[in-house]
């Protein structure tokens, strides 16, 4: 398998996936808000354990 045939297969595979990649039940705002909440919670927990410095 040559590099050009591999690249052609990857381009073909990527172009076929354009029809519907998003799941309808996943809201990007809800996912981003949940991720932000989890990261802020981990930051708060980390700062609580680091009181000796």
mmCIF entry with sequence, helices, sheets and N, C-alpha, C, O atoms, coordinates in Angstrom:
data_MODEL
# 
_entry.id   MODEL 
# 
_entity.id                         1 
_entity.type                       polymer 
_entity.pdbx_number_of_molecules   1 
# 
_entity_poly.entity_id                      1 
_entity_poly.type                           'polypeptide(L)' 
_entity_poly.nstd_linkage                   no 
_entity_poly.nstd_monomer                   no 
_entity_poly.pdbx_seq_one_letter_code       
;(UNK)(UNK)(UNK)(UNK)(UNK)(UNK)(UNK)(UNK)(UNK)(UNK)(UNK)(UNK)(UNK)(UNK)(UNK)(UNK)
(UNK)(UNK)(UNK)(UNK)(UNK)(UNK)(UNK)(UNK)(UNK)(UNK)(UNK)(UNK)(UNK)(UNK)(UNK)(UNK)
(UNK)(UNK)(UNK)(UNK)(UNK)(UNK)(UNK)(UNK)(UNK)(UNK)(UNK)(UNK)(UNK)(UNK)(UNK)(UNK)
(UNK)(UNK)(UNK)(UNK)(UNK)
;
_entity_poly.pdbx_seq_one_letter_code_can   XXXXXXXXXXXXXXXXXXXXXXXXXXXXXXXXXXXXXXXXXXXXXXXXXXXXX 
_entity_poly.pdbx_strand_id                 A 
# 
loop_
_entity_poly_seq.entity_id 
_entity_poly_seq.num 
_entity_poly_seq.mon_id 
_entity_poly_seq.hetero 
1 1  UNK n 
1 2  UNK n 
1 3  UNK n 
1 4  UNK n 
1 5  UNK n 
1 6  UNK n 
1 7  UNK n 
1 8  UNK n 
1 9  UNK n 
1 10 UNK n 
1 11 UNK n 
1 12 UNK n 
1 13 UNK n 
1 14 UNK n 
1 15 UNK n 
1 16 UNK n 
1 17 UNK n 
1 18 UNK n 
1 19 UNK n 
1 20 UNK n 
1 21 UNK n 
1 22 UNK n 
1 23 UNK n 
1 24 UNK n 
1 25 UNK n 
1 26 UNK n 
1 27 UNK n 
1 28 UNK n 
1 29 UNK n 
1 30 UNK n 
1 31 UNK n 
1 32 UNK n 
1 33 UNK n 
1 34 UNK n 
1 35 UNK n 
1 36 UNK n 
1 37 UNK n 
1 38 UNK n 
1 39 UNK n 
1 40 UNK n 
1 41 UNK n 
1 42 UNK n 
1 43 UNK n 
1 44 UNK n 
1 45 UNK n 
1 46 UNK n 
1 47 UNK n 
1 48 UNK n 
1 49 UNK n 
1 50 UNK n 
1 51 UNK n 
1 52 UNK n 
1 53 UNK n 
# 
_struct_asym.id          A 
_struct_asym.entity_id   1 
# 
loop_
_struct_conf.conf_type_id 
_struct_conf.id 
_struct_conf.pdbx_PDB_helix_id 
_struct_conf.beg_label_comp_id 
_struct_conf.beg_label_asym_id 
_struct_conf.beg_label_seq_id 
_struct_conf.pdbx_beg_PDB_ins_code 
_struct_conf.end_label_comp_id 
_struct_conf.end_label_asym_id 
_struct_conf.end_label_seq_id 
_struct_conf.pdbx_end_PDB_ins_code 
_struct_conf.beg_auth_comp_id 
_struct_conf.beg_auth_asym_id 
_struct_conf.beg_auth_seq_id 
_struct_conf.end_auth_comp_id 
_struct_conf.end_auth_asym_id 
_struct_conf.end_auth_seq_id 
_struct_conf.pdbx_PDB_helix_class 
_struct_conf.details 
_struct_conf.pdbx_PDB_helix_length 
HELX_P HELX_P1 AA1 UNK A 3  ? UNK A 16 ? UNK A 3  UNK A 16 1 ? 14 
HELX_P HELX_P2 AA2 UNK A 28 ? UNK A 49 ? UNK A 28 UNK A 49 1 ? 22 
# 
_struct_conf_type.id          HELX_P 
_struct_conf_type.criteria    ? 
_struct_conf_type.reference   ? 
# 
loop_
_atom_site.group_PDB 
_atom_site.id 
_atom_site.type_symbol 
_atom_site.label_atom_id 
_atom_site.label_alt_id 
_atom_site.label_comp_id 
_atom_site.label_asym_id 
_atom_site.label_entity_id 
_atom_site.label_seq_id 
_atom_site.pdbx_PDB_ins_code 
_atom_site.Cartn_x 
_atom_site.Cartn_y 
_atom_site.Cartn_z 
_atom_site.occupancy 
_atom_site.B_iso_or_equiv 
_atom_site.pdbx_formal_charge 
_atom_site.auth_seq_id 
_atom_site.auth_comp_id 
_atom_site.auth_asym_id 
_atom_site.auth_atom_id 
_atom_site.pdbx_PDB_model_num 
ATOM 1   N N  . UNK A 1 1  ? 0.852   -1.172 0.000  1.00 0.00 ? 1  UNK A N  1 
ATOM 2   C CA . UNK A 1 1  ? 0.000   0.000  0.000  1.00 0.00 ? 1  UNK A CA 1 
ATOM 3   C C  . UNK A 1 1  ? 0.897   1.235  0.000  1.00 0.00 ? 1  UNK A C  1 
ATOM 4   O O  . UNK A 1 1  ? 1.722   1.423  0.894  1.00 0.00 ? 1  UNK A O  1 
ATOM 5   N N  . UNK A 1 2  ? 0.721   2.060  -1.008 1.00 0.00 ? 2  UNK A N  1 
ATOM 6   C CA . UNK A 1 2  ? 1.556   3.242  -1.116 1.00 0.00 ? 2  UNK A CA 1 
ATOM 7   C C  . UNK A 1 2  ? 0.943   4.409  -0.334 1.00 0.00 ? 2  UNK A C  1 
ATOM 8   O O  . UNK A 1 2  ? -0.204  4.357  0.109  1.00 0.00 ? 2  UNK A O  1 
ATOM 9   N N  . UNK A 1 3  ? 1.734   5.435  -0.186 1.00 0.00 ? 3  UNK A N  1 
ATOM 10  C CA . UNK A 1 3  ? 1.293   6.612  0.559  1.00 0.00 ? 3  UNK A CA 1 
ATOM 11  C C  . UNK A 1 3  ? 0.134   7.316  -0.136 1.00 0.00 ? 3  UNK A C  1 
ATOM 12  O O  . UNK A 1 3  ? -0.792  7.785  0.526  1.00 0.00 ? 3  UNK A O  1 
ATOM 13  N N  . UNK A 1 4  ? 0.176   7.393  -1.466 1.00 0.00 ? 4  UNK A N  1 
ATOM 14  C CA . UNK A 1 4  ? -0.901  8.083  -2.190 1.00 0.00 ? 4  UNK A CA 1 
ATOM 15  C C  . UNK A 1 4  ? -2.211  7.308  -2.126 1.00 0.00 ? 4  UNK A C  1 
ATOM 16  O O  . UNK A 1 4  ? -3.276  7.919  -2.035 1.00 0.00 ? 4  UNK A O  1 
ATOM 17  N N  . UNK A 1 5  ? -2.160  5.979  -2.173 1.00 0.00 ? 5  UNK A N  1 
ATOM 18  C CA . UNK A 1 5  ? -3.402  5.213  -2.073 1.00 0.00 ? 5  UNK A CA 1 
ATOM 19  C C  . UNK A 1 5  ? -3.972  5.286  -0.656 1.00 0.00 ? 5  UNK A C  1 
ATOM 20  O O  . UNK A 1 5  ? -5.189  5.315  -0.475 1.00 0.00 ? 5  UNK A O  1 
ATOM 21  N N  . UNK A 1 6  ? -3.098  5.315  0.339  1.00 0.00 ? 6  UNK A N  1 
ATOM 22  C CA . UNK A 1 6  ? -3.566  5.464  1.720  1.00 0.00 ? 6  UNK A CA 1 
ATOM 23  C C  . UNK A 1 6  ? -4.217  6.825  1.921  1.00 0.00 ? 6  UNK A C  1 
ATOM 24  O O  . UNK A 1 6  ? -5.266  6.923  2.558  1.00 0.00 ? 6  UNK A O  1 
ATOM 25  N N  . UNK A 1 7  ? -3.604  7.877  1.384  1.00 0.00 ? 7  UNK A N  1 
ATOM 26  C CA . UNK A 1 7  ? -4.169  9.220  1.499  1.00 0.00 ? 7  UNK A CA 1 
ATOM 27  C C  . UNK A 1 7  ? -5.516  9.300  0.779  1.00 0.00 ? 7  UNK A C  1 
ATOM 28  O O  . UNK A 1 7  ? -6.454  9.928  1.269  1.00 0.00 ? 7  UNK A O  1 
ATOM 29  N N  . UNK A 1 8  ? -5.601  8.653  -0.397 1.00 0.00 ? 8  UNK A N  1 
ATOM 30  C CA . UNK A 1 8  ? -6.866  8.661  -1.136 1.00 0.00 ? 8  UNK A CA 1 
ATOM 31  C C  . UNK A 1 8  ? -7.960  7.943  -0.356 1.00 0.00 ? 8  UNK A C  1 
ATOM 32  O O  . UNK A 1 8  ? -9.104  8.398  -0.344 1.00 0.00 ? 8  UNK A O  1 
ATOM 33  N N  . UNK A 1 9  ? -7.635  6.845  0.287  1.00 0.00 ? 9  UNK A N  1 
ATOM 34  C CA . UNK A 1 9  ? -8.622  6.116  1.088  1.00 0.00 ? 9  UNK A CA 1 
ATOM 35  C C  . UNK A 1 9  ? -9.075  6.933  2.286  1.00 0.00 ? 9  UNK A C  1 
ATOM 36  O O  . UNK A 1 9  ? -10.254 6.912  2.640  1.00 0.00 ? 9  UNK A O  1 
ATOM 37  N N  . UNK A 1 10 ? -8.149  7.655  2.917  1.00 0.00 ? 10 UNK A N  1 
ATOM 38  C CA . UNK A 1 10 ? -8.515  8.488  4.066  1.00 0.00 ? 10 UNK A CA 1 
ATOM 39  C C  . UNK A 1 10 ? -9.417  9.647  3.643  1.00 0.00 ? 10 UNK A C  1 
ATOM 40  O O  . UNK A 1 10 ? -10.363 9.989  4.352  1.00 0.00 ? 10 UNK A O  1 
ATOM 41  N N  . UNK A 1 11 ? -9.126  10.253 2.488  1.00 0.00 ? 11 UNK A N  1 
ATOM 42  C CA . UNK A 1 11 ? -9.962  11.344 1.995  1.00 0.00 ? 11 UNK A CA 1 
ATOM 43  C C  . UNK A 1 11 ? -11.353 10.827 1.658  1.00 0.00 ? 11 UNK A C  1 
ATOM 44  O O  . UNK A 1 11 ? -12.350 11.486 1.955  1.00 0.00 ? 11 UNK A O  1 
ATOM 45  N N  . UNK A 1 12 ? -11.425 9.658  1.043  1.00 0.00 ? 12 UNK A N  1 
ATOM 46  C CA . UNK A 1 12 ? -12.719 9.062  0.720  1.00 0.00 ? 12 UNK A CA 1 
ATOM 47  C C  . UNK A 1 12 ? -13.509 8.753  1.982  1.00 0.00 ? 12 UNK A C  1 
ATOM 48  O O  . UNK A 1 12 ? -14.710 9.016  2.050  1.00 0.00 ? 12 UNK A O  1 
ATOM 49  N N  . UNK A 1 13 ? -12.842 8.200  2.966  1.00 0.00 ? 13 UNK A N  1 
ATOM 50  C CA . UNK A 1 13 ? -13.507 7.874  4.233  1.00 0.00 ? 13 UNK A CA 1 
ATOM 51  C C  . UNK A 1 13 ? -14.002 9.135  4.937  1.00 0.00 ? 13 UNK A C  1 
ATOM 52  O O  . UNK A 1 13 ? -15.100 9.141  5.495  1.00 0.00 ? 13 UNK A O  1 
ATOM 53  N N  . UNK A 1 14 ? -13.209 10.195 4.915  1.00 0.00 ? 14 UNK A N  1 
ATOM 54  C CA . UNK A 1 14 ? -13.614 11.442 5.568  1.00 0.00 ? 14 UNK A CA 1 
ATOM 55  C C  . UNK A 1 14 ? -14.786 12.097 4.842  1.00 0.00 ? 14 UNK A C  1 
ATOM 56  O O  . UNK A 1 14 ? -15.661 12.678 5.485  1.00 0.00 ? 14 UNK A O  1 
ATOM 57  N N  . UNK A 1 15 ? -14.814 12.012 3.521  1.00 0.00 ? 15 UNK A N  1 
ATOM 58  C CA . UNK A 1 15 ? -15.908 12.648 2.784  1.00 0.00 ? 15 UNK A CA 1 
ATOM 59  C C  . UNK A 1 15 ? -17.213 11.873 2.922  1.00 0.00 ? 15 UNK A C  1 
ATOM 60  O O  . UNK A 1 15 ? -18.288 12.461 2.806  1.00 0.00 ? 15 UNK A O  1 
ATOM 61  N N  . UNK A 1 16 ? -17.144 10.577 3.164  1.00 0.00 ? 16 UNK A N  1 
ATOM 62  C CA . UNK A 1 16 ? -18.361 9.796  3.362  1.00 0.00 ? 16 UNK A CA 1 
ATOM 63  C C  . UNK A 1 16 ? -18.996 10.069 4.715  1.00 0.00 ? 16 UNK A C  1 
ATOM 64  O O  . UNK A 1 16 ? -20.200 9.863  4.873  1.00 0.00 ? 16 UNK A O  1 
ATOM 65  N N  . UNK A 1 17 ? -18.244 10.516 5.673  1.00 0.00 ? 17 UNK A N  1 
ATOM 66  C CA . UNK A 1 17 ? -18.771 10.726 7.007  1.00 0.00 ? 17 UNK A CA 1 
ATOM 67  C C  . UNK A 1 17 ? -19.431 12.066 7.230  1.00 0.00 ? 17 UNK A C  1 
ATOM 68  O O  . UNK A 1 17 ? -19.790 12.382 8.365  1.00 0.00 ? 17 UNK A O  1 
ATOM 69  N N  . UNK A 1 18 ? -19.605 12.869 6.195  1.00 0.00 ? 18 UNK A N  1 
ATOM 70  C CA . UNK A 1 18 ? -20.160 14.211 6.363  1.00 0.00 ? 18 UNK A CA 1 
ATOM 71  C C  . UNK A 1 18 ? -21.669 14.231 6.514  1.00 0.00 ? 18 UNK A C  1 
ATOM 72  O O  . UNK A 1 18 ? -22.232 15.275 6.843  1.00 0.00 ? 18 UNK A O  1 
ATOM 73  N N  . UNK A 1 19 ? -22.335 13.126 6.288  1.00 0.00 ? 19 UNK A N  1 
ATOM 74  C CA . UNK A 1 19 ? -23.790 13.139 6.257  1.00 0.00 ? 19 UNK A CA 1 
ATOM 75  C C  . UNK A 1 19 ? -24.409 13.338 7.627  1.00 0.00 ? 19 UNK A C  1 
ATOM 76  O O  . UNK A 1 19 ? -25.431 14.017 7.727  1.00 0.00 ? 19 UNK A O  1 
ATOM 77  N N  . UNK A 1 20 ? -23.860 12.795 8.660  1.00 0.00 ? 20 UNK A N  1 
ATOM 78  C CA . UNK A 1 20 ? -24.460 12.989 9.970  1.00 0.00 ? 20 UNK A CA 1 
ATOM 79  C C  . UNK A 1 20 ? -23.548 12.520 11.079 1.00 0.00 ? 20 UNK A C  1 
ATOM 80  O O  . UNK A 1 20 ? -23.570 11.342 11.436 1.00 0.00 ? 20 UNK A O  1 
ATOM 81  N N  . UNK A 1 21 ? -22.746 13.413 11.635 1.00 0.00 ? 21 UNK A N  1 
ATOM 82  C CA . UNK A 1 21 ? -21.830 13.017 12.674 1.00 0.00 ? 21 UNK A CA 1 
ATOM 83  C C  . UNK A 1 21 ? -22.332 13.344 14.065 1.00 0.00 ? 21 UNK A C  1 
ATOM 84  O O  . UNK A 1 21 ? -21.814 12.826 15.054 1.00 0.00 ? 21 UNK A O  1 
ATOM 85  N N  . UNK A 1 22 ? -23.334 14.198 14.148 1.00 0.00 ? 22 UNK A N  1 
ATOM 86  C CA . UNK A 1 22 ? -23.806 14.624 15.466 1.00 0.00 ? 22 UNK A CA 1 
ATOM 87  C C  . UNK A 1 22 ? -25.000 13.786 15.887 1.00 0.00 ? 22 UNK A C  1 
ATOM 88  O O  . UNK A 1 22 ? -25.915 13.526 15.105 1.00 0.00 ? 22 UNK A O  1 
ATOM 89  N N  . UNK A 1 23 ? -24.965 13.383 17.110 1.00 0.00 ? 23 UNK A N  1 
ATOM 90  C CA . UNK A 1 23 ? -26.104 12.672 17.677 1.00 0.00 ? 23 UNK A CA 1 
ATOM 91  C C  . UNK A 1 23 ? -27.107 13.724 18.124 1.00 0.00 ? 23 UNK A C  1 
ATOM 92  O O  . UNK A 1 23 ? -26.721 14.723 18.730 1.00 0.00 ? 23 UNK A O  1 
ATOM 93  N N  . UNK A 1 24 ? -28.372 13.520 17.839 1.00 0.00 ? 24 UNK A N  1 
ATOM 94  C CA . UNK A 1 24 ? -29.367 14.557 18.089 1.00 0.00 ? 24 UNK A CA 1 
ATOM 95  C C  . UNK A 1 24 ? -29.586 14.831 19.569 1.00 0.00 ? 24 UNK A C  1 
ATOM 96  O O  . UNK A 1 24 ? -29.991 15.935 19.932 1.00 0.00 ? 24 UNK A O  1 
ATOM 97  N N  . UNK A 1 25 ? -29.331 13.859 20.425 1.00 0.00 ? 25 UNK A N  1 
ATOM 98  C CA . UNK A 1 25 ? -29.610 14.066 21.838 1.00 0.00 ? 25 UNK A CA 1 
ATOM 99  C C  . UNK A 1 25 ? -28.463 14.779 22.565 1.00 0.00 ? 25 UNK A C  1 
ATOM 100 O O  . UNK A 1 25 ? -28.627 15.156 23.725 1.00 0.00 ? 25 UNK A O  1 
ATOM 101 N N  . UNK A 1 26 ? -27.313 14.974 21.917 1.00 0.00 ? 26 UNK A N  1 
ATOM 102 C CA . UNK A 1 26 ? -26.183 15.639 22.559 1.00 0.00 ? 26 UNK A CA 1 
ATOM 103 C C  . UNK A 1 26 ? -26.191 17.121 22.203 1.00 0.00 ? 26 UNK A C  1 
ATOM 104 O O  . UNK A 1 26 ? -26.011 17.492 21.043 1.00 0.00 ? 26 UNK A O  1 
ATOM 105 N N  . UNK A 1 27 ? -26.400 17.957 23.205 1.00 0.00 ? 27 UNK A N  1 
ATOM 106 C CA . UNK A 1 27 ? -26.350 19.395 22.991 1.00 0.00 ? 27 UNK A CA 1 
ATOM 107 C C  . UNK A 1 27 ? -24.916 19.872 23.220 1.00 0.00 ? 27 UNK A C  1 
ATOM 108 O O  . UNK A 1 27 ? -24.324 19.547 24.249 1.00 0.00 ? 27 UNK A O  1 
ATOM 109 N N  . UNK A 1 28 ? -24.352 20.625 22.297 1.00 0.00 ? 28 UNK A N  1 
ATOM 110 C CA . UNK A 1 28 ? -22.981 21.096 22.491 1.00 0.00 ? 28 UNK A CA 1 
ATOM 111 C C  . UNK A 1 28 ? -22.846 22.024 23.695 1.00 0.00 ? 28 UNK A C  1 
ATOM 112 O O  . UNK A 1 28 ? -21.809 22.034 24.357 1.00 0.00 ? 28 UNK A O  1 
ATOM 113 N N  . UNK A 1 29 ? -23.887 22.801 23.982 1.00 0.00 ? 29 UNK A N  1 
ATOM 114 C CA . UNK A 1 29 ? -23.828 23.691 25.141 1.00 0.00 ? 29 UNK A CA 1 
ATOM 115 C C  . UNK A 1 29 ? -23.865 22.900 26.442 1.00 0.00 ? 29 UNK A C  1 
ATOM 116 O O  . UNK A 1 29 ? -23.167 23.238 27.399 1.00 0.00 ? 29 UNK A O  1 
ATOM 117 N N  . UNK A 1 30 ? -24.672 21.856 26.479 1.00 0.00 ? 30 UNK A N  1 
ATOM 118 C CA . UNK A 1 30 ? -24.748 21.014 27.670 1.00 0.00 ? 30 UNK A CA 1 
ATOM 119 C C  . UNK A 1 30 ? -23.447 20.254 27.876 1.00 0.00 ? 30 UNK A C  1 
ATOM 120 O O  . UNK A 1 30 ? -22.969 20.134 29.004 1.00 0.00 ? 30 UNK A O  1 
ATOM 121 N N  . UNK A 1 31 ? -22.875 19.743 26.797 1.00 0.00 ? 31 UNK A N  1 
ATOM 122 C CA . UNK A 1 31 ? -21.604 19.022 26.896 1.00 0.00 ? 31 UNK A CA 1 
ATOM 123 C C  . UNK A 1 31 ? -20.481 19.949 27.344 1.00 0.00 ? 31 UNK A C  1 
ATOM 124 O O  . UNK A 1 31 ? -19.690 19.589 28.215 1.00 0.00 ? 31 UNK A O  1 
ATOM 125 N N  . UNK A 1 32 ? -20.405 21.134 26.756 1.00 0.00 ? 32 UNK A N  1 
ATOM 126 C CA . UNK A 1 32 ? -19.372 22.093 27.141 1.00 0.00 ? 32 UNK A CA 1 
ATOM 127 C C  . UNK A 1 32 ? -19.551 22.604 28.555 1.00 0.00 ? 32 UNK A C  1 
ATOM 128 O O  . UNK A 1 32 ? -18.575 22.770 29.287 1.00 0.00 ? 32 UNK A O  1 
ATOM 129 N N  . UNK A 1 33 ? -20.802 22.856 28.948 1.00 0.00 ? 33 UNK A N  1 
ATOM 130 C CA . UNK A 1 33 ? -21.069 23.297 30.312 1.00 0.00 ? 33 UNK A CA 1 
ATOM 131 C C  . UNK A 1 33 ? -20.735 22.224 31.334 1.00 0.00 ? 33 UNK A C  1 
ATOM 132 O O  . UNK A 1 33 ? -20.210 22.518 32.408 1.00 0.00 ? 33 UNK A O  1 
ATOM 133 N N  . UNK A 1 34 ? -21.042 20.983 30.995 1.00 0.00 ? 34 UNK A N  1 
ATOM 134 C CA . UNK A 1 34 ? -20.704 19.872 31.889 1.00 0.00 ? 34 UNK A CA 1 
ATOM 135 C C  . UNK A 1 34 ? -19.208 19.702 32.028 1.00 0.00 ? 34 UNK A C  1 
ATOM 136 O O  . UNK A 1 34 ? -18.705 19.453 33.124 1.00 0.00 ? 34 UNK A O  1 
ATOM 137 N N  . UNK A 1 35 ? -18.487 19.836 30.910 1.00 0.00 ? 35 UNK A N  1 
ATOM 138 C CA . UNK A 1 35 ? -17.029 19.724 30.956 1.00 0.00 ? 35 UNK A CA 1 
ATOM 139 C C  . UNK A 1 35 ? -16.424 20.863 31.768 1.00 0.00 ? 35 UNK A C  1 
ATOM 140 O O  . UNK A 1 35 ? -15.491 20.645 32.541 1.00 0.00 ? 35 UNK A O  1 
ATOM 141 N N  . UNK A 1 36 ? -16.947 22.073 31.600 1.00 0.00 ? 36 UNK A N  1 
ATOM 142 C CA . UNK A 1 36 ? -16.453 23.212 32.368 1.00 0.00 ? 36 UNK A CA 1 
ATOM 143 C C  . UNK A 1 36 ? -16.708 23.009 33.855 1.00 0.00 ? 36 UNK A C  1 
ATOM 144 O O  . UNK A 1 36 ? -15.840 23.301 34.678 1.00 0.00 ? 36 UNK A O  1 
ATOM 145 N N  . UNK A 1 37 ? -17.886 22.511 34.205 1.00 0.00 ? 37 UNK A N  1 
ATOM 146 C CA . UNK A 1 37 ? -18.211 22.257 35.603 1.00 0.00 ? 37 UNK A CA 1 
ATOM 147 C C  . UNK A 1 37 ? -17.265 21.223 36.208 1.00 0.00 ? 37 UNK A C  1 
ATOM 148 O O  . UNK A 1 37 ? -16.777 21.405 37.324 1.00 0.00 ? 37 UNK A O  1 
ATOM 149 N N  . UNK A 1 38 ? -17.007 20.149 35.485 1.00 0.00 ? 38 UNK A N  1 
ATOM 150 C CA . UNK A 1 38 ? -16.117 19.103 35.994 1.00 0.00 ? 38 UNK A CA 1 
ATOM 151 C C  . UNK A 1 38 ? -14.702 19.641 36.173 1.00 0.00 ? 38 UNK A C  1 
ATOM 152 O O  . UNK A 1 38 ? -14.053 19.347 37.178 1.00 0.00 ? 38 UNK A O  1 
ATOM 153 N N  . UNK A 1 39 ? -14.215 20.427 35.212 1.00 0.00 ? 39 UNK A N  1 
ATOM 154 C CA . UNK A 1 39 ? -12.869 20.978 35.337 1.00 0.00 ? 39 UNK A CA 1 
ATOM 155 C C  . UNK A 1 39 ? -12.765 21.965 36.496 1.00 0.00 ? 39 UNK A C  1 
ATOM 156 O O  . UNK A 1 39 ? -11.765 21.972 37.214 1.00 0.00 ? 39 UNK A O  1 
ATOM 157 N N  . UNK A 1 40 ? -13.785 22.795 36.683 1.00 0.00 ? 40 UNK A N  1 
ATOM 158 C CA . UNK A 1 40 ? -13.755 23.730 37.812 1.00 0.00 ? 40 UNK A CA 1 
ATOM 159 C C  . UNK A 1 40 ? -13.837 22.990 39.141 1.00 0.00 ? 40 UNK A C  1 
ATOM 160 O O  . UNK A 1 40 ? -13.201 23.388 40.116 1.00 0.00 ? 40 UNK A O  1 
ATOM 161 N N  . UNK A 1 41 ? -14.622 21.911 39.180 1.00 0.00 ? 41 UNK A N  1 
ATOM 162 C CA . UNK A 1 41 ? -14.703 21.098 40.381 1.00 0.00 ? 41 UNK A CA 1 
ATOM 163 C C  . UNK A 1 41 ? -13.362 20.452 40.698 1.00 0.00 ? 41 UNK A C  1 
ATOM 164 O O  . UNK A 1 41 ? -12.945 20.429 41.856 1.00 0.00 ? 41 UNK A O  1 
ATOM 165 N N  . UNK A 1 42 ? -12.681 19.928 39.682 1.00 0.00 ? 42 UNK A N  1 
ATOM 166 C CA . UNK A 1 42 ? -11.351 19.350 39.910 1.00 0.00 ? 42 UNK A CA 1 
ATOM 167 C C  . UNK A 1 42 ? -10.348 20.405 40.350 1.00 0.00 ? 42 UNK A C  1 
ATOM 168 O O  . UNK A 1 42 ? -9.487  20.129 41.185 1.00 0.00 ? 42 UNK A O  1 
ATOM 169 N N  . UNK A 1 43 ? -10.449 21.608 39.798 1.00 0.00 ? 43 UNK A N  1 
ATOM 170 C CA . UNK A 1 43 ? -9.563  22.691 40.225 1.00 0.00 ? 43 UNK A CA 1 
ATOM 171 C C  . UNK A 1 43 ? -9.821  23.057 41.680 1.00 0.00 ? 43 UNK A C  1 
ATOM 172 O O  . UNK A 1 43 ? -8.878  23.294 42.435 1.00 0.00 ? 43 UNK A O  1 
ATOM 173 N N  . UNK A 1 44 ? -11.084 23.106 42.078 1.00 0.00 ? 44 UNK A N  1 
ATOM 174 C CA . UNK A 1 44 ? -11.423 23.435 43.461 1.00 0.00 ? 44 UNK A CA 1 
ATOM 175 C C  . UNK A 1 44 ? -10.927 22.344 44.411 1.00 0.00 ? 44 UNK A C  1 
ATOM 176 O O  . UNK A 1 44 ? -10.390 22.652 45.476 1.00 0.00 ? 44 UNK A O  1 
ATOM 177 N N  . UNK A 1 45 ? -11.098 21.089 44.043 1.00 0.00 ? 45 UNK A N  1 
ATOM 178 C CA . UNK A 1 45 ? -10.623 19.979 44.884 1.00 0.00 ? 45 UNK A CA 1 
ATOM 179 C C  . UNK A 1 45 ? -9.106  20.029 45.011 1.00 0.00 ? 45 UNK A C  1 
ATOM 180 O O  . UNK A 1 45 ? -8.565  19.810 46.095 1.00 0.00 ? 45 UNK A O  1 
ATOM 181 N N  . UNK A 1 46 ? -8.415  20.316 43.905 1.00 0.00 ? 46 UNK A N  1 
ATOM 182 C CA . UNK A 1 46 ? -6.955  20.392 43.943 1.00 0.00 ? 46 UNK A CA 1 
ATOM 183 C C  . UNK A 1 46 ? -6.480  21.512 44.859 1.00 0.00 ? 46 UNK A C  1 
ATOM 184 O O  . UNK A 1 46 ? -5.516  21.331 45.603 1.00 0.00 ? 46 UNK A O  1 
ATOM 185 N N  . UNK A 1 47 ? -7.137  22.657 44.817 1.00 0.00 ? 47 UNK A N  1 
ATOM 186 C CA . UNK A 1 47 ? -6.711  23.766 45.679 1.00 0.00 ? 47 UNK A CA 1 
ATOM 187 C C  . UNK A 1 47 ? -7.039  23.490 47.148 1.00 0.00 ? 47 UNK A C  1 
ATOM 188 O O  . UNK A 1 47 ? -6.350  24.013 48.025 1.00 0.00 ? 47 UNK A O  1 
ATOM 189 N N  . UNK A 1 48 ? -8.055  22.697 47.446 1.00 0.00 ? 48 UNK A N  1 
ATOM 190 C CA . UNK A 1 48 ? -8.370  22.351 48.839 1.00 0.00 ? 48 UNK A CA 1 
ATOM 191 C C  . UNK A 1 48 ? -7.306  21.444 49.434 1.00 0.00 ? 48 UNK A C  1 
ATOM 192 O O  . UNK A 1 48 ? -6.997  21.554 50.621 1.00 0.00 ? 48 UNK A O  1 
ATOM 193 N N  . UNK A 1 49 ? -6.735  20.543 48.627 1.00 0.00 ? 49 UNK A N  1 
ATOM 194 C CA . UNK A 1 49 ? -5.708  19.632 49.118 1.00 0.00 ? 49 UNK A CA 1 
ATOM 195 C C  . UNK A 1 49 ? -4.334  20.295 49.194 1.00 0.00 ? 49 UNK A C  1 
ATOM 196 O O  . UNK A 1 49 ? -3.405  19.713 49.754 1.00 0.00 ? 49 UNK A O  1 
ATOM 197 N N  . UNK A 1 50 ? -4.191  21.469 48.656 1.00 0.00 ? 50 UNK A N  1 
ATOM 198 C CA . UNK A 1 50 ? -2.876  22.113 48.581 1.00 0.00 ? 50 UNK A CA 1 
ATOM 199 C C  . UNK A 1 50 ? -2.801  23.320 49.532 1.00 0.00 ? 50 UNK A C  1 
ATOM 200 O O  . UNK A 1 50 ? -2.247  24.360 49.175 1.00 0.00 ? 50 UNK A O  1 
ATOM 201 N N  . UNK A 1 51 ? -3.355  23.177 50.726 1.00 0.00 ? 51 UNK A N  1 
ATOM 202 C CA . UNK A 1 51 ? -3.368  24.309 51.651 1.00 0.00 ? 51 UNK A CA 1 
ATOM 203 C C  . UNK A 1 51 ? -2.051  24.512 52.387 1.00 0.00 ? 51 UNK A C  1 
ATOM 204 O O  . UNK A 1 51 ? -1.848  25.576 52.972 1.00 0.00 ? 51 UNK A O  1 
ATOM 205 N N  . UNK A 1 52 ? -1.156  23.542 52.380 1.00 0.00 ? 52 UNK A N  1 
ATOM 206 C CA . UNK A 1 52 ? 0.070   23.653 53.161 1.00 0.00 ? 52 UNK A CA 1 
ATOM 207 C C  . UNK A 1 52 ? 1.125   24.529 52.506 1.00 0.00 ? 52 UNK A C  1 
ATOM 208 O O  . UNK A 1 52 ? 2.157   24.792 53.125 1.00 0.00 ? 52 UNK A O  1 
ATOM 209 N N  . UNK A 1 53 ? 0.915   24.981 51.309 1.00 0.00 ? 53 UNK A N  1 
ATOM 210 C CA . UNK A 1 53 ? 1.916   25.824 50.648 1.00 0.00 ? 53 UNK A CA 1 
ATOM 211 C C  . UNK A 1 53 ? 1.543   27.265 50.670 1.00 0.00 ? 53 UNK A C  1 
ATOM 212 O O  . UNK A 1 53 ? 2.282   28.102 50.154 1.00 0.00 ? 53 UNK A O  1 
# 
